[in-house]
Amino acid sequence: MSDDPRRSIPRTDALLADARFASAVRRLGVDVVKASVVEAQRRARSGELAPDAVATVALEALPGSATTLRRVINATGVVVHTNIGRAPLGDAAREALLAAAGHVDVEFDPTTARRAPRGRGALEALRERVPAARGALVVNNGAAALLLACLTLAEGREVIVSRGELVEIGDGFRLPDLLQSAGIRLREVGTTNRTHLRDYEAASGDAGVILKVHTSNYRVEGFAGVPRVAELATLGLPVVADVGSGLLAPERVLPDEPDAATWLDEGATVVTASGDKLLGGPQAGLVLGDADALERIRRHPLARAVRTDKLTLAALEATLRGPVPPVLTALRETPETLRERTERLARRVGGDVVEVDARVGGGGAPGVPLPSLAVALPGSFAEPLRLGEPCVVARTNGGRTLVDLRCVPSESDDEVGEAILAVAAAVGH
Ligand SMILES: *Cc1c(COP(=O)(O)O)cnc(C)c1O
C-alpha cells in the first residue's frame, strides 16, 4: 500500500502554507480557498487527477474575485443602462473610492478633533457646480431625494402633481406609489395631456407643495402641455422639481433635457436628481436649492435612513471635481471618431458597419435618438458574447447582433474585438 499514489496527495495545511495559496487567502478568504483545495483533493483520490496536479488545479479553479458581480462591457449603445449599473465611474472616482475604503474624515475635522458636516467636500463641489443652489444634500438615490423633499416641505399637507407627470420608472416603480406609501397625500390635477396653471392654482388651498416631475422616459406629443417651473413658482407654494437625469447645467448634446441650474433659476425651491444617470457618478440622490429648505430636509428623521456612505460621497465629489465622466464622453462622442473606431473593429472581426440609433436610456431624453454606428454580426453571437469573459452585452435586432462602441471606453475596443474573435472561432465562423 505504501506506493498508493493517493498517499502522495498534498495535505491541506501544506498547500495553504504555499505562498500562492496564502496570497489567494488574503484576496478571497480562507473558506473559498479551502473549498477549492478540498475539491481538487477529492478528484485526485478518485483517480481523476494526478496528485501532483492538485495544487495547480485548485489554484485555477479559484474565482477571480471575492464578489460574484461580473464586469460587463456595454456595447448596447444605451448610455445609462440600469440593469448593468447605470453610470460607469471615471478614473478619478474609482481612485477616490479606494482611498475612502479605509478610515477617512467623512464626518470629522482633524484640526479640532470634532465632528464636522458629513460629506462637506461633495456638498461644496455641488454648490460650486450649481451656484444657484444655496444648500445641498446627498442621499441614497433619486427616489429618496424626492420623497424626503416632499415629506419635509409639504408638512402633512397635499402635494399637487399633474396627471401628465405620474411616472412609472422601471421594474414597476411608480412615483405616486412611493410618495403615498410614506403617507403623502397627492392631489392630482389636469389631464394626461394638458395641465394648466389655473389647475394648480385651484388646488393650492390645501396644498403644501407643488411637485414638478420630468417625464424622463416618455413623451406626450401633439396637443399637450404643462406649465413651466417659472409659472408654478408664481403660486406662492414651495416647488419641488424632480429633474431625474442629474444634469446640473444645460448639455449641448441634449438641448431639451431639463437641468438643475435652469430650474432653480426659474424659481424651484429645490430640485432633486440622481447621481448615477447623466451626472456620471455613483448611485446617489441630490437635493439642491434654498438653504432654509435644505436645512429642514436634512433634519427630517427619515434623512438618517437614506444617508449615503463615505464611498458614495468620495466618488461623487471626485466625479464633480474631476475630468469629464465616461457617461458624458459616450454622449458627446463625435460621429467621426465613432466611425473610425467602428470601422477598425469591423476590419478586425469581419462584420458590416451599419447605422443604428443609440439611446440615452435610464431617465434621460426620452425618444431622443443618438445617431450611432454598430458592427453587425450574426444573431447567434449575442449569447456567447454575454457568457464570455469579459461579458460583452450587445443589442440584437432583426436577427443580428449589433455591437455599438459608443459606450465602450476606447481603450477597451481591442478587448471587444478579441471577445468577438473568440466567439467566431468557437462557433466556427
Ligand atoms: C430615475 C428617476 C428617478 C429615480 O431616481 P433613482 O436614482 O433611480 O432613485 C426619479 N424621478 C425621475 C424623473 C427619474 O428619471
The ligand as a MOL file (V3000), in Angstrom:
LIG
                    3D

  0  0  0     0  0            999 V3000
M  V30 BEGIN CTAB
M  V30 COUNTS 15 15 0 0 0
M  V30 BEGIN ATOM
M  V30 1 C -34.5550 57.9720 -12.3670 0
M  V30 2 C -35.5980 58.8620 -11.8580 0
M  V30 3 C -35.9930 58.8270 -10.5130 0
M  V30 4 C -35.4550 57.8180 -9.5440 0
M  V30 5 O -34.1010 58.0310 -9.2980 0
M  V30 6 P -33.2310 56.8390 -8.6730 0
M  V30 7 O -31.8870 57.4550 -8.5160 0
M  V30 8 O -33.3020 55.7210 -9.6260 0
M  V30 9 O -33.8610 56.5010 -7.3640 0
M  V30 10 C -36.9530 59.7220 -10.0960 0
M  V30 11 N -37.5010 60.6060 -10.9510 0
M  V30 12 C -37.1350 60.6790 -12.2430 0
M  V30 13 C -37.7650 61.7020 -13.1280 0
M  V30 14 C -36.1730 59.8150 -12.7490 0
M  V30 15 O -35.8150 59.8660 -14.0300 0
M  V30 END ATOM
M  V30 BEGIN BOND
M  V30 1 1 1 2
M  V30 2 1 2 3
M  V30 3 2 2 14
M  V30 4 1 3 4
M  V30 5 2 3 10
M  V30 6 1 4 5
M  V30 7 1 5 6
M  V30 8 2 6 7
M  V30 9 1 6 8
M  V30 10 1 6 9
M  V30 11 1 10 11
M  V30 12 2 11 12
M  V30 13 1 12 13
M  V30 14 1 12 14
M  V30 15 1 14 15
M  V30 END BOND
M  V30 END CTAB
M  END
